[in-house]
Each structure stands twice: as C-alpha cells, then as structure tokens.
Amino acid sequence: MKTHYKALNLGRELSTLKWIRTFQST
C-alpha cells in the first residue's frame, strides 16, 4: 500500500513537472 502511494505521488509530481515545462516553453 505504501509503495502504491509512493508511485501515485511520483506520477503526480511528474505530471506537475510536465505541466510547468509546457508552461515555461510558451
């Protein structure tokens, strides 16, 4: 369960990073 939470958090962080990168690119 802890690993699943960690993976979910990582995915969320990655998504945020991707969004920020796209926003900065503009």
N, C-alpha and C positions, 0 to 999 in steps of 0.2 A: 504494500500500500504506500509506503514511504517512497519507494522508487517511482511508482506511478505519479505521485505528486511532484516529485523532482522533475520527471520527464515533462509533465504538463507545464511546470513553471519555466522550464528551459524553452519549450515551444513558444510560450507567451513572450519570453524575452527576445527570442529570435524574431518573432512577428513584429514586436515593437521596434527592434533594431532595423528591420527591413523597411518599416514604415518611415522611420526617421531618415534612413538613407535616401528613400524615394523623395521625401520632403526636401532634403538638403539639395538633391540633384536639381530640383526645379529652380 
